[in-house]
Amino acid sequence: MCIFTIYKTKEMSVAKKQYKRITTKSLVEMKANGEKISMLTAYDYTMAKIVDGAGIDVILVGDSASNVMAGHETTLPITLDQMIYHASSVVRGIDRCLVVVDLPFGSYQSDPKEALRSAIRIMKESGAHSIKLEGGKEIKDSIKRILNAGIPVMGHLGLTPQSIYKFGTYTVRAKEEEEAEKLMQDALMLERLGCFAIVLEKVPAKLAQKVAEALTIPVIGIGAGGGVDGQVLVMHDMLGMTHEFNPRFLRRYLDLHTEMTNAFEQFIADVKSKDFPNENEQY
């Protein structure tokens, strides 16, 4: 369901849909209407509730939880059970946005049947709306099997963090012509198979724009320039909770690391000095 809001530009009036619930169809419509898609990660009920209330279009329950929630160096250690736990927490906190959940490393790469079982578990046990997989032609059969079961799939191309030990680095992907052509062909294949959207991570902006223009499904970028159909960031990075990670594409909207540290230090000082609790803060 949706309603229309009319807002004026210098050239003309534009009708913009305001969705009560975001679906995979909504995202395709947003691309067709030229409206950019906003997407952030979340991993728990409280943060999901805040992000959803702010009006985000998509929450990604990313396997980046392995890094920012569990402290692992890579995304590889997180398990399917752990992803379902995080996704379930997020789903309980949202009313409007679309929830996409990463299939973790090892749950889909080797066996299409295992990929389907993993996707079904996420959908049934978490209540999420869709899943995301990293890769192109290499995981074609897994994607087809999941889609044939009626489960919406978001693709992920470019830098694929689950393949970090294969690439050996987190540097920009598809700078060379051969890899760029493969990425384009993989993106076209994902659309043909029936994926509803694709994430492009750390690829040259011109290539990302070319891919977005070639597809009718949305292309959401992270480190892929402004010519794509939407943007995604890891919440902990854009809020400044992580301060060691400083890629070029990251814009920090807050410095929560400093703000939280100051609050914690003040609490400690107030307890030590017996200032907390005061007479109004006790029964």
ABEGO torsion letter per residue (X at the ends): XBBBBBBBBAABBBBBBBBABBBAAAAAAAAAAGBBBBBBBBABAAAAAAAAAAGBABBBBBAAAAAAAAGBABAAABBAAAAAAAAAAAAAABAABBBBBBBBBGAAAABAAAAAAAAAAAAAAAGBABBBBBEBAAAAAAAAAAAAAGBBBBBBBEBBAAAAAAAGBABBBGABAAAAAAAAAAAAAAAAAGBABBBBBGBBAAAAAAAAAABABBBBBBGAEAABABBBBBAAAAAGABAABBBAABBBABBAAAAAAAAAAAAAAAAAAGAOBBAAABX
